[in-house]
Each structure stands twice: as structure tokens, then as C-alpha cells.
């Protein structure tokens, strides 16, 4: 499939004009959520499409064809949004397709389908099951094979933004879905609120330190994501052993989480008191991480969203590592200002396969630079200002200005009475001078697990101080 790339500039409102919102008329909560999302994003009312499909997460291939794929194609052509000739699209007015809570998640295997797969397709991939989302990415092109995957033309794009004529070969599909309608509405609100100020908080990465040739890529992606966020000025922690973060690990203020490889949610995310920072993006790499989204306790995507994440993604069935989202590419694009759906599909090597991206596809948590972030937060006296200053401190250090970084950290910690800034100040100081900063941080700590982390650091700092000479 040959592509000739041209460029098209995007404004935020232009993106909203290029979205189709799809809901299920057989799910009572689906249309109200679709309407609410369209209102919040300024999506035209004629870009809402109601379908009648069985209200379940798993459907047959026949149901997908007759209740989703064909009606969607008719809607697009009837509303002059999609123009096709001989199975090829020559004009598509859409880039994004949003599936709302109530729309099915995955298409089950159909043994009656008889196709001859390409000889290059691995035998384990010769299946016709797929996520509904990934199958719908190919809507602009007919006919499409059903067995296995297809190359993604947008994979590892040099631009973080989805530009014409990519939309003549695929759509960026994501879903606003999760354990319940309340969670979905909160995800919508969190994405929009976070965009105004930028995403604050800490980043946690859980690698395995594996040397197994079949798994090394997963570790490499996670470690590169860790380095990307360090370079962007975030406070980052890397767990680099076969173990996962334990349940009692003092994980606080989590804005980003990326790890692997457990079948069901474990670690701090199982604690009743754990909550992600507003707007968080969280991902756990596992073959079955998104088998169901209507759960707070099983698999990964549903529980991560239930704990406050605004966006997550995963697999509805075994995808094989090389055809899962490449996490380093995902975060590289997201940090460059891409939308959640742009970053997601740019990181995904194949379409018509097993991936689902769950969150507002237009969400841009890193759309504004740190100095603008500070200006907006300071103007509105927003409590997340402390995190923007921590990013600024880390960037000053990266640029070789450690003295200015320490001075800024000390000044703002005192002014804002900020536990994170006092903790950062302690981290910057020589070991023998850290204790006072950590004690100040404890005065304003609040969160019980932040207190645990600070007490651990204070104990280490106190042990590093020289003994007091009490001799006469």
C-alpha cells in the first residue's frame, strides 16, 4: 500500500471536527456519555453515531460485520464523511473514532472463516479474533483479510501527529470505557482538566532486567521510557529486578506507570488507599491485560482506571510481544505533544489485531512546556505548582546549573510549604545535610506512604551525619 505524505496543520478545535463518537443504543449509559464527551470537546452533534449491538464485551464476527462495521461504513458515506471508490478511500473527513462505554470490546474466533494466510504470517498468528478497536482502524480500506494482522502505516511515524493521507488508510480508534459509567465520565473530566496545566507527579517504571532474547525488547522499551521522562524533568523510579513493586511500596503521586509481567493487578495498585494522580497514564504489559474492562480487580486496564488513571491500554488476547505497543515510541510521541490516540497507534506495529487504547483519544497531557505550566499554575494558585517546579529544578540540573536548581528548590519549598519540594531539596544536598530538609517535608507530608518514604530517607540521612562530640 503506497503512501504519499502531505502535511496538514492542526488546531485543537480542528481535531474535534475530525472525531466520530460511536455509542450503543442498547446500553442506557452509552448515549449520555457520548453526548457529554462531545459537549466537553466541542465535537459537532452530527458526529455522534448510535448503533444497536448486543450489550456485551465479546461478540461474534457476524455481529461485528452486521451490527458495527457495515452500519458505520453506511453512516460515514451517508454523511459525506468518507468517499470510496473500488475499495479505496480518496477523501476522509475523520481521523478519530471513539467507542463509548457499552460498545463491544473483542471479536471472538470464527472457525468457519476460510482464508489462506500469507506464508510469512507466523502460525500462532493465523487467527481471526481481534479487538473491535483494532479491526475498526482499517475501516477506510476494503477488502481486508480477517486472519492475522496487517502492517500499521502510521507505526513509528517521524511526526507525532496523524496527518493526511494516513486517514485514507486507517483511523485512530480509542474507547472511553472502563469498569462503570462513573469511571468513564471521570476519565473525560480528568483529561480535559489535566491538559490545562500539564501532567504533574512522579513516574514509576517496573522492568525485569531480563536477558532472555524473547523478552529483552519489553525491558528495553520500559527503560527507554524511564530515560525519556528523566530527560523531561520528572521524578522517576525504576524497579529493575524480576520482582514487581510490592504492595507496601511507598508509591505516591503516580502520574506515569509502566511495568510488566503479571496476569492480574498486583502491587500498590491493590491497596484500598492507592490513587493515581489526576490525569495519569498507566500501562502494564501482559498478553491478557485488557481481556475485560468491566472489572476493578481482574487483569490490568480496568483496575488501573478504577484507581484513577485517565488512560491505559492493553491486549484483549495473546498478541505476541513484537506486535504490542512499543512503549518507548508511545511515550516519545506523547511527550512531544501528540494526542493519546496518535501516540498509541504510532507505537503499535500492526492493526487488525489485539490492542485497545482506553482513554480520551484527544488527550494531550504534555501539550504545554514547563515554563508555561508554571505560569498557569501560579496564576491560578493551583496546588500542583510544586510538581512543575520540581520539573524545572531537574531540567536546571540537566543543563548543568545545580546551584540555581538548589536555590529554586529551597525558595519554592519554603514559599509553598511543599513536602515534594522539601524532599527534592533533601535529595539534592550532600548526604550529611539532608536530614533537616526531610524533617521539613514530614511536616507537610500528609499521605501515609509519603511519610514512610520520607522516614526511610531521614533514617539514612541521620546515619550519614557525623557523631556529635560530647567529650569535655
Secondary structure, DSSP 8 states (H G I E B T S, - for coil): -----------HHHHHHTEEEEEETTSHHHHHHHHHHHHHHT--GGGEEEE---SSSEE-HHHIIIIIIHHHHHHHHHTTSEEEETTEEEEE--SEEEEETTS--EE---TT------TTS-GGG----EEHHHHHTTTTSSS---SS-EE-TTTT-SSSS--TTGGGT--EEEEE--SSHHHHHHHHHHHHHHHHH---SEEEEEE-----TTTHHHHHHHHHHHHHHHHTT-EEEEEESSS---TT----SEEEEEE---SS--GGGGSTT----TT-EEEE--TTTTS-SS-SSSTTHHHHHHTT-SBEEEESS---GGGS--HHHHHHHHHTT--HHHHHHHT-SEESSSEEEES-TT--TT-S-HHHHHHHHHHTT-TTHHHHHHHHHHHHHHTT-HHHHHHHHHHHHHHHT-HHHHHHHHHHS-GGG-HHHHHHHHHT--SHHHHHHHHHHHHHHHHHS-------
